[in-house]
Amino acid sequence: MKLLLVEDNQRLAERISYHLRKSYVVDVVESGEDALIKVQSVEYGVILLDLGLPGMSGLEVCKNLRLLKVNNPIVVLTGNADMTD
């Protein structure tokens, strides 16, 4: 299975992808815009999406993915401590 990790913190993205690559093929992008481009050319089993992205937020990315008819499961990552997030 191929995963897309959308995370703007390069160090965190490296750590997450390091562990995931033991079992999966992982592509990493740092922005929502790059994620939207990537999903149009590559088939992913799961998208790991940071909410706190610069520019386009993770929530906006998620909405745009659904508008593009990308129905892959999306796992939301956030460092926000608030339960409403």
C-alpha positions in Angstrom: 0.0 0.0 0.0 1.2 3.5 -0.8 0.7 6.3 1.7 0.8 10.1 1.3 2.1 12.1 4.3 1.2 15.8 4.2 3.4 17.4 6.9 5.1 20.8 6.8 7.5 20.1 9.7 10.4 18.4 7.9 11.9 16.8 10.9 8.6 15.3 12.0 7.9 14.2 8.5 11.2 12.4 8.4 10.6 10.6 11.7 7.1 9.5 10.8 8.1 8.4 7.3 11.1 6.5 8.6 8.9 4.3 10.7 6.2 3.9 8.1 8.7 2.9 5.4 9.4 -0.3 7.2 6.0 -1.5 6.0 4.7 0.9 3.3 5.8 3.0 0.4 5.5 6.6 1.6 5.5 9.9 -0.4 5.9 13.1 1.6 4.8 16.6 0.6 5.0 19.8 2.7 1.9 21.7 1.6 -1.8 21.2 0.9 -1.3 22.5 -2.7 1.4 19.8 -3.3 -0.9 17.2 -1.8 -3.8 18.1 -4.2 -1.4 17.8 -7.2 0.1 14.5 -6.0 -3.2 12.7 -5.5 -4.2 13.5 -9.1 -1.3 11.4 -10.5 -0.7 8.8 -7.8 -3.1 6.2 -6.3 -2.8 6.2 -2.4 -4.3 3.8 0.0 -4.3 6.3 2.9 -3.5 10.0 3.3 -1.9 11.2 6.6 -2.8 14.9 6.8 -1.5 17.5 9.2 -4.2 20.1 10.1 -1.7 22.9 10.8 -0.3 23.5 7.3 0.9 26.9 6.0 -1.3 28.5 3.4 -4.1 26.0 2.8 -5.1 24.4 6.1 -5.4 20.6 6.5 -9.2 21.0 6.7 -9.3 22.9 3.4 -7.1 20.2 1.9 -9.5 17.5 3.1 -12.5 19.4 1.7 -10.7 19.9 -1.7 -9.8 16.2 -1.8 -13.4 15.3 -1.4 -14.4 17.8 -4.1 -11.9 16.1 -6.4 -13.7 12.8 -5.6 -10.6 11.4 -3.8 -12.3 8.9 -1.4 -9.2 7.5 0.2 -9.2 7.2 4.0 -7.7 10.3 5.6 -6.0 10.1 9.0 -5.7 13.6 10.5 -2.6 14.6 12.4 -2.6 17.5 14.8 -0.4 18.9 17.6 -3.4 20.9 18.9 -4.3 19.9 22.4 -7.9 21.1 22.2 -10.4 18.3 21.9 -12.6 20.2 19.4 -9.7 20.1 16.9 
